[in-house]
Amino acid sequence: MKYKFLIMLAVIFSYSVASSQTGNAPENTWTSVDFDFQTEINGTDATGAKTISIVDEDIAWLTFADYGNNIGTAPTYQEVGLTTDGGRSWKIIQGPGDPNSQYSNICGIDEKTVWIAVNTSQGGLYRTTDAGANWFKIENTFSSATSLCNFVYFWDEKHGFAQGDPINANGNEDFEMYRTTDGGTTWLKIPGHTAMKNEGGVTDFYDVSENGTLYWQTTQGRIFKTTDKAKSFSVSESGLENTLYGQGLKVLDSTTVIIPKFNPVSKKYTYKITENSGQTWKDWKPYGKDETFGLTYFCNIPGTHALVSVSSESTSTGTTKNFISYCLDGIKGEEWHLFSQWTDEFQEKANAVYVNFKKTNSTLVGYASSYNYGEEDPRLDGILTYKGDMPSITASINNVATGNVSVFPNPASDFIYIINKNKIKSISIADILGKKVKNIKPDKKNISVNISDLNKGIYIISGELENNTTFEKKIIIQ
């Protein structure tokens, strides 16, 4: 069964669709970009982004893959994409290797310098310093015919790390790993980390906390951690073996990690979580007792424990249902909520394949990629970009987590979103003179309200929760 994914709509943010984005100020919105993968790189209608590396508010690099056969083993194209204007336009660049080369991941340094890990034909580390006009393979790294580079990551311009499989799969041989402290001019081999029999890394299965702690996982569920830019590693056993398919581990903070295991037969995930850097692991079950939503791909909002997910679940009738959901406390994973604004529209159309966020200064930057088998709606095919004000996002998350009502964005123009830990029984919106213009009885924990029909000005939102408490908020419609 082919997995079908929804576009990740960042439930704690507002969403809007537009053909272009102007200005540098955070918009707190998702914006659709007029960019068709199939046309731009001569791909198929199942072409989407494989990995996205965000450098700053303006610069990002991505690789492409054909998801027509299998999400987990989607073959990559030999082109890469570059944006220098925050995703409004993309330049397609011929990548390194040959037509059989498969790209593990991409790591951008600036608008001219980017690294690519290649894991098949002509595999190894590649770099360009002139935006792809010339590519150079790094000598004396991953030089064996059987070498496989799983990912490359740079903490900054000088400090980088590349992880690969042992050359011999029979065990008792070190993982092939390198680090650099001079921007990649020289790479030092990291010895002393022996793989078990038939154990390898997994392409792009790593994550990094906000303070730079990096974790990566093996096919046998072992977790490697470094806090000193790959000078040393500690290792823990998660208890999950054969973690080869689906998505990789996710780091919530420097000590908290969730590792999924995907069963390709049942199409289900099981999870483990550690809150002490891997010293101990325990089962982690999203939703608590409520298994209404699936959890196929998820990520956290940098600097928070909030999780957002896109998911695909098989029903008893053999059909596939897709969900967008969010959880404000990712450690507990119990309070998941459906974001229903676009659920029906994306149910059978959109296929989200990758999403990534980065906090740059006080701005949260995000990119999402989707494909949709020929649908012409630009929201369902190509790239979505996001810019948001990080302090206001964090405040909204903390506000709800502590039991307060959160209303955002503010100011607003199309929709406002109201969320709380308790169900919202009633909502009333009044203008500055006290005239009521909207009355709603949602009986939900999170709602969206269309305010595009209201005149510009100041309005008062008042409401009652299921615990009989009341609230009042002032918003500006512009």
C-alpha positions in Angstrom: 0.0 0.0 0.0 1.4 3.4 -0.9 1.5 5.9 1.9 -0.5 9.1 1.5 0.5 12.1 3.5 -1.1 15.4 4.2 0.6 18.8 4.0 1.9 19.7 7.4 -0.1 22.8 8.3 1.6 23.8 11.6 -1.4 23.7 13.8 -0.1 26.3 16.2 0.3 28.8 13.4 -2.1 30.4 10.9 -2.2 29.2 7.3 -2.8 31.2 4.2 -2.3 30.5 0.5 -0.7 33.0 -1.8 1.3 33.0 -5.0 4.1 35.1 -3.7 5.5 36.5 -0.5 6.9 40.0 0.0 9.0 41.8 2.6 11.3 40.4 5.3 9.0 40.7 8.3 7.7 37.5 9.8 4.2 36.7 8.3 3.2 33.9 10.7 1.7 32.1 7.7 2.4 29.3 5.3 2.7 30.4 1.7 2.4 28.3 -1.4 5.1 28.7 -4.0 4.4 28.3 -7.7 7.0 25.6 -8.3 6.2 22.4 -10.0 8.7 19.5 -9.4 7.7 17.5 -12.5 8.2 20.3 -14.9 11.3 21.9 -13.3 13.4 18.8 -13.1 11.8 16.5 -15.6 10.5 14.3 -12.9 7.2 12.4 -12.3 4.0 13.6 -10.7 5.2 11.9 -7.5 8.4 14.0 -7.3 8.9 15.9 -4.0 11.7 17.1 -1.8 13.8 14.5 -0.1 15.8 16.6 2.3 15.7 20.4 3.0 18.6 22.3 4.6 17.7 25.7 5.9 20.6 28.2 6.2 18.8 31.3 7.3 15.6 33.3 6.5 16.5 33.6 2.8 18.7 30.6 1.9 17.7 27.0 1.7 18.9 23.9 -0.3 17.0 20.8 -1.1 17.3 17.4 -2.9 14.5 15.7 -4.9 13.1 12.2 -5.0 10.6 10.1 -6.8 8.0 8.8 -4.3 6.0 6.8 -6.8 7.1 3.4 -5.5 7.9 3.7 -1.8 8.3 6.5 0.6 11.1 4.9 2.6 13.3 3.9 -0.4 12.4 6.7 -2.8 15.2 7.1 -5.4 16.7 10.6 -5.7 17.3 12.7 -8.8 20.7 14.2 -9.5 19.6 17.8 -9.2 19.4 20.1 -6.2 17.4 23.2 -5.5 18.6 26.6 -4.1 16.5 29.5 -3.0 18.1 32.8 -1.9 14.8 34.7 -1.4 13.0 32.7 1.3 11.5 30.2 -1.1 9.8 32.5 -3.5 11.9 31.3 -6.4 14.2 28.2 -6.8 17.2 27.6 -9.0 17.7 24.0 -10.2 21.4 22.9 -10.2 23.0 19.8 -11.5 24.3 17.7 -8.6 27.3 15.5 -8.2 27.8 11.9 -9.1 26.4 9.9 -12.0 22.8 9.0 -13.0 22.8 6.2 -10.5 23.9 8.2 -7.5 21.6 8.4 -4.5 21.7 11.4 -2.2 21.4 10.7 1.5 21.1 14.4 2.6 22.2 17.9 1.9 23.7 20.5 4.3 23.9 24.1 3.2 26.5 26.6 4.6 25.6 29.7 2.6 24.3 30.6 -0.9 27.4 29.2 -2.6 28.6 26.4 -0.3 26.7 23.1 0.3 27.6 19.6 1.2 25.9 16.4 -0.1 26.3 12.9 1.2 26.0 10.3 -1.6 25.3 6.6 -0.6 25.5 4.6 -3.8 27.4 4.9 -7.1 30.4 7.3 -6.8 29.4 7.6 -3.1 31.0 9.8 -0.5 31.2 13.4 0.4 30.8 16.2 -2.2 31.1 19.9 -1.9 30.6 23.0 -4.1 31.7 26.5 -3.2 30.3 28.1 -6.3 26.6 27.2 -6.1 27.0 24.0 -8.1 29.1 25.2 -11.0 31.8 22.7 -9.9 31.5 19.8 -7.5 34.4 18.2 -5.6 34.6 14.8 -4.1 36.5 14.7 -0.8 39.4 12.4 -1.1 40.4 9.8 1.6 36.8 9.6 2.9 34.3 6.9 2.0 36.8 5.7 -0.6 35.9 2.0 -0.7 33.6 0.6 -3.3 31.3 -0.5 -0.5 31.4 2.7 1.5 28.0 4.3 2.2 27.7 7.8 3.6 24.4 8.2 5.6 24.6 11.9 6.3 26.7 15.0 6.6 26.1 17.8 9.1 27.8 21.1 10.0 27.2 22.9 13.2 28.9 26.0 11.8 31.2 26.9 8.9 34.1 25.1 10.4 32.8 22.1 12.4 31.3 19.2 10.6 30.6 15.5 10.9 29.9 12.7 8.3 28.6 9.2 9.3 28.7 6.1 7.2 28.3 2.3 7.5 31.2 -0.1 8.2 32.8 -1.2 5.0 32.4 -4.9 6.1 28.9 -5.9 7.3 30.2 -9.0 9.2 30.8 -7.1 12.4 33.8 -6.2 14.5 34.5 -3.2 12.2 34.2 0.5 13.0 31.5 2.7 11.5 33.2 4.9 8.9 33.0 8.4 10.5 34.8 11.6 10.0 34.9 15.1 11.5 36.4 18.4 10.4 37.3 21.6 12.3 38.5 23.7 9.3 35.4 23.8 7.1 36.1 20.6 5.3 39.6 21.2 4.1 40.7 18.2 6.2 38.7 15.3 7.6 39.8 13.2 10.5 38.7 9.6 10.8 36.9 8.8 14.1 38.0 5.3 15.3 36.7 3.1 18.1 33.0 2.8 17.4 32.5 -0.8 16.3 29.4 -2.0 14.6 27.6 -5.2 15.4 27.0 -7.8 12.7 24.8 -6.5 9.9 24.5 -3.2 11.7 24.6 0.1 9.8 23.4 3.7 10.0 20.4 4.9 8.1 20.4 7.6 5.5 19.3 11.0 7.1 18.4 9.3 10.4 19.9 12.0 12.7 18.7 15.1 14.6 20.3 17.9 16.5 19.0 19.8 19.5 18.9 23.6 19.7 22.2 23.6 21.7 24.0 21.4 19.2 23.7 18.0 20.8 23.6 15.5 17.8 22.1 12.0 17.9 22.1 9.4 15.2 20.7 5.9 15.1 21.6 2.5 13.7 19.6 -0.2 12.1 19.7 -2.2 15.3 18.3 0.6 17.5 21.5 1.9 19.0 21.7 5.6 19.6 25.0 7.6 19.3 25.2 11.0 20.9 27.8 13.8 20.8 27.9 17.0 22.7 31.3 18.2 21.5 31.0 18.4 17.8 32.0 14.7 17.2 35.1 14.6 19.3 33.5 11.9 21.4 30.3 9.8 21.4 28.3 7.9 24.0 26.1 5.0 23.0 22.8 3.7 24.3 20.5 0.8 23.5 16.9 1.9 22.7 15.6 -1.7 22.6 14.1 -1.2 19.1 15.8 -3.3 16.4 15.5 -3.1 12.6 14.8 0.6 12.6 15.5 0.8 8.9 12.3 2.2 7.5 10.0 5.2 7.9 11.4 8.3 9.7 14.3 8.6 12.0 14.7 9.8 15.6 13.5 13.2 16.7 15.3 15.3 19.3 13.1 17.4 21.6 15.9 18.8 23.6 19.5 17.9 24.5 18.4 15.0 26.7 15.0 14.0 25.3 14.8 11.8 22.2 11.9 9.9 20.6 12.8 7.0 18.3 10.2 5.4 16.0 10.2 1.9 14.5 8.2 1.3 11.4 6.8 -2.1 10.5 6.6 -2.3 6.7 4.0 -5.1 6.9 1.5 -3.7 9.4 2.3 -0.1 8.3 2.5 0.8 12.0 5.0 2.5 14.3 6.2 1.7 17.8 8.2 4.2 19.8 10.7 4.6 22.6 11.5 7.8 24.5 14.4 8.8 26.7 14.5 11.9 28.9 18.1 11.3 30.2 20.2 11.2 27.1 19.6 7.5 26.5 20.5 6.1 30.0 17.0 4.6 30.2 14.3 4.2 27.6 10.6 3.6 28.0 7.7 3.0 25.6 6.1 6.1 24.2 2.6 5.9 22.9 1.1 9.0 21.3 -2.5 9.9 22.0 -2.7 8.1 25.3 -6.0 6.1 25.1 -7.2 8.1 22.0 -5.9 6.5 18.8 -8.0 8.7 16.5 -5.0 10.2 14.8 -2.1 8.5 13.1 1.5 9.6 13.5 3.6 8.9 10.3 6.0 11.9 10.2 6.5 14.4 13.0 8.8 17.1 14.2 9.1 19.5 17.0 9.1 23.3 17.0 12.7 24.4 17.8 13.1 25.4 21.4 9.8 23.7 22.5 8.4 20.3 23.2 5.4 20.9 20.9 5.0 18.3 18.1 3.2 18.5 14.8 2.5 15.5 12.6 1.3 14.3 9.3 -0.1 10.8 9.2 -1.7 8.0 7.2 -3.8 5.3 8.7 -5.6 2.3 7.1 -9.3 1.9 7.9 -11.2 -1.3 8.4 -12.7 -0.9 4.9 -9.2 -0.8 3.3 -9.2 2.9 2.5 -6.6 5.4 3.7 -7.4 8.3 6.0 -5.0 11.2 6.5 -4.7 13.5 9.5 -2.9 16.7 10.6 -2.6 16.8 14.3 -0.6 18.5 17.0 0.5 18.0 20.6 1.7 20.8 22.9 3.5 18.4 25.3 5.5 16.0 23.2 7.0 14.2 26.2 3.6 13.0 27.4 2.2 12.7 23.9 -1.3 12.4 25.3 -3.2 15.5 24.2 -3.4 15.3 20.4 -5.8 17.5 18.5 -7.1 17.4 14.9 -6.5 20.5 12.9 -9.5 20.2 10.6 -9.5 23.4 8.5 -8.1 21.6 5.5 -8.6 17.9 6.4 -11.4 17.1 3.9 -9.7 18.9 1.0 -6.4 17.2 1.5 -7.8 13.8 2.5 -7.4 12.1 -0.9 -5.1 14.6 -2.7 -2.1 15.8 -0.9 1.0 13.8 -0.1 3.4 15.6 2.2 6.8 14.0 2.1 9.1 16.3 4.1 9.0 19.3 6.5 11.8 21.1 8.3 12.0 24.1 10.7 14.9 26.3 11.8 15.0 29.2 14.3 17.1 32.0 13.0 17.5 34.8 15.5 13.9 35.6 16.5 12.3 34.1 13.4 11.0 30.6 12.8 11.6 29.5 9.2 9.9 26.4 7.7 9.6 24.5 4.5 7.3 21.7 3.5 7.2 19.7 0.4 4.3 17.7 -1.2 3.3 15.9 -4.4 -0.2 15.0 -5.6 -0.2 12.9 -8.7 -1.1 15.7 -11.2 -3.5 17.8 -9.2 -3.2 21.4 -10.4 -3.9 23.0 -7.0 -0.6 24.8 -6.1 -1.2 24.1 -2.4 -1.0 20.4 -3.1 2.2 20.2 -5.2 5.6 21.8 -4.7 6.9 23.9 -1.8 5.3 25.6 1.1 7.3 28.2 3.0 6.7 29.6 6.5 8.0 32.6 8.5 6.8 33.3 12.0 7.8 35.4 15.0 9.4 32.9 17.4 8.7 34.8 20.6 4.9 35.0 19.8 4.9 31.3 18.8 6.6 30.2 22.0 4.2 32.4 24.0 1.2 30.8 22.3 2.5 27.3 23.1 3.3 28.2 26.8 0.0 30.0 27.1 -2.0 26.9 26.2 0.2 24.5 28.1 -0.4 26.4 31.3 -4.2 26.3 30.8 -4.7 29.8 29.3 -6.6 30.5 26.1 -4.5 31.3 23.1 -5.8 33.4 20.2 -3.6 33.9 17.2 -2.4 35.4 14.9 -3.0 39.0 16.2 -3.3 41.1 14.1 -5.2 38.9 11.7 -7.0 39.2 8.4 -8.4 35.9 7.3 -8.6 33.4 10.1 -8.0 33.4 13.8 -7.2 30.2 15.8 -8.4 29.7 19.4 -7.0 26.8 21.4 -7.1 25.7 25.0 -6.6 22.5 27.0 -10.3 22.5 27.9 -13.2 22.5 25.4 -14.5 25.9 24.3 -18.2 26.0 24.8 -19.0 29.3 23.3 -17.3 32.2 21.5 -18.6 35.7 20.9 -16.9 38.4 18.9 -18.0 42.1 19.4 -16.8 45.3 17.8 -15.3 48.2 19.8 -18.9 49.6 20.4 -20.0 46.3 21.9 -22.1 45.1 18.9 -21.8 41.3 18.5 -20.8 40.3 15.0 -20.3 36.5 15.6 -21.6 33.9 18.0 -20.2 30.3 17.9 -20.7 27.2 20.0 -17.8 25.0 18.9 -17.6 22.5 21.9 -14.0 21.8 20.8 -10.5 22.4 22.2 -9.3 24.2 19.1 -11.2 26.1 16.5 -10.6 28.3 13.5 -12.8 31.3 12.9 -13.2 33.0 9.5 -13.0 36.8 10.1 -12.4 37.8 6.5 -16.0 39.2 6.3 -15.4 41.7 9.2 -14.3 45.3 8.8 -10.8 46.4 9.9 -10.6 47.5 13.5 -10.4 46.3 17.1 -12.7 43.5 18.3 -13.3 41.8 21.7 -13.4 38.0 21.8 -15.2 36.5 24.8 -15.9 32.9 25.6 -16.8 30.2 28.1 -14.9 26.9 28.6 -16.2 23.5 29.7 -15.0 24.1 33.2 -17.3 27.2 33.4 -14.4 29.6 33.3 -14.6 32.6 31.0 -12.0 34.5 29.0 -11.7 37.8 27.0 -9.2 38.7 24.4 -8.7 41.8 22.2 -7.7 41.3 18.6 -7.0 43.6 15.7 -8.4 42.8 12.2 -6.4 44.4 9.4 
